[in-house]
Amino acid sequence: MKQIRLIIVLSCLLSFTHAQKKIIDKVVAVVGNNAILLSDIENQYIQTPNKEKYENIDLKCSILEELIYQNFLIHQAEIDSITISDKEVESEMDRRLRYFINQIGSEKKLEEYFNKSMLDIKADLRKSLRKQMLAERMQDKIIGKIKVTPSDVRNYFKSLPEDSIPIIEEQLEYQQIVIYPTMSEQNKLEAREKIESIRNRILKGENFATLAVLYSEDPGSALKGGELGFFSRNDMVPEFSAAAFRLNEGEVSPVVETDFGYHIIQLIERRGEQINARHILITIKSSFEEQIKAQKRLEEIYQKIISDSISFSRAAKLFSMDKNTAFNDGLAVNPYTQSTRIEKEMIDPATLRQLEKLQPGQVSKVFEFIDEKGKKGYKIVRLKARYPEHKANLKDDYHYLQQLTQEHMKQQAIKRWVAQKSKTTYFTIDDDFKQCEFSLLK
């Protein structure tokens, strides 16, 4: 059901692209005062990618069940006087459109894909999005406060049939010590002077987008003329957002310093709580001499560790410049589960290459890496443990099983809620769909 819901969320935007397909329409279900049409199901079925994944279920039945559930939520939300403001709808609509524009390449390409103007696309999306947001808010009332205890996790795990216990892919547990080259005042001055020079050229009339292509050191936006697409205040680091949101359309900001380097920003368009802007980034580069110093510093730490003069954990606390791991014995953490066991695909390539060479307890030599901010640094890693692919168990995979337990408890709460509401809400299904084996509507 979770996969089907994701499809329907995406189809909220995509389904009306197939409105031209001729479907002999009829009402297939009614929940309260809300009717579900055959075309609602068919359009979402058409949009579903990789239909072969659902060969063991009737995909159209699953889509119908999710639509019925959403309409139960909407019906109850109306009874409970839950509302979604116009501002909330516009903000969410802009966020989703921004995502699709970024995926497809440009606003013009999105219009060509849908064969509609942005104005018409928004009009089509606005009503269905309000309903979806209303359903989500009602669902949060039902399951938002569900908490999981250790006994819940144990009981859920014990209830799983042997062939239903999930397989956990290989995971690595490792410590790291990171040293960055010092950025001298001269390094900062050179970067500052370069971006000030670019800003002056723009103020004298040169094209911002052209100079972004030529000089910006942000690989994600440079080739697009520095354009970032629509974003809200919380999508960017505070210093960047504060400067960008103060601008008027077409205005160019003063130089802004962030952890990424120096920026200049030009506001393109403002839409409610989101703006579209372009920027030019000049990073602060360390000198060759400072890079050599950083490598040598880490090499000295490495020699102390392998000669048993200091433990890796102690060295991480004393010397590592990675704020996220230094005070945790240098242990890297999965940001999603907060577990120290990390799947390979979540580890940066340079670090993974070194870990693959190690046996548990071994320490790598010094190597260069690029962090998530594009900053060059040097690192040594110690492989603490390697966990081969295995069936989940309570000892090794508690955090993962805790998430599964919470999802299971939410599903059970939803089932109970639907069962209760189906007794007090007008609800019918067309004969053509009465053979469906629903999981929620039992």
Secondary structure, 3 states (H helix, E strand, C coil): CHHHHHHHHHHHHHHHHHCCCCCCCCEEEEECCEEEEHHHHHHHHHHCCCHHHHCCCCHHHHHHHHHHHHHHHHHHHHHCCCCCCHHHHHHHHHHHHHHHHHHHCCHHHHHHHHCCCHHHHHHHHHHHHHHHHHHHHHHHHHHCCCCCCHHHHHHHHHHCCHHHCCEECCEEEEEEEEECCCCCHHHHHHHHHHHHHHHHHHHCCCCHHHHHHHHCCCCCCHHHCCEEEEECHHHCCHHHHHHHCCCCCCCECCCEEECCEEEEEEEEEEECCEEEEEEEEECCCCCHHHHHHHHHHHHHHHHHHHCCCCCHHHHHHHHCCCCCCHHHCCECCCCCCCCCCEEHHHCCHHHHHHHHCCCCCCECCCEEEECCCCCEEEEEEEEEEEECCEECCCCCCHHHHHHHHHHHHHHHHHHHHHHHHHHHCCEEECHHHCCCCCCCCC
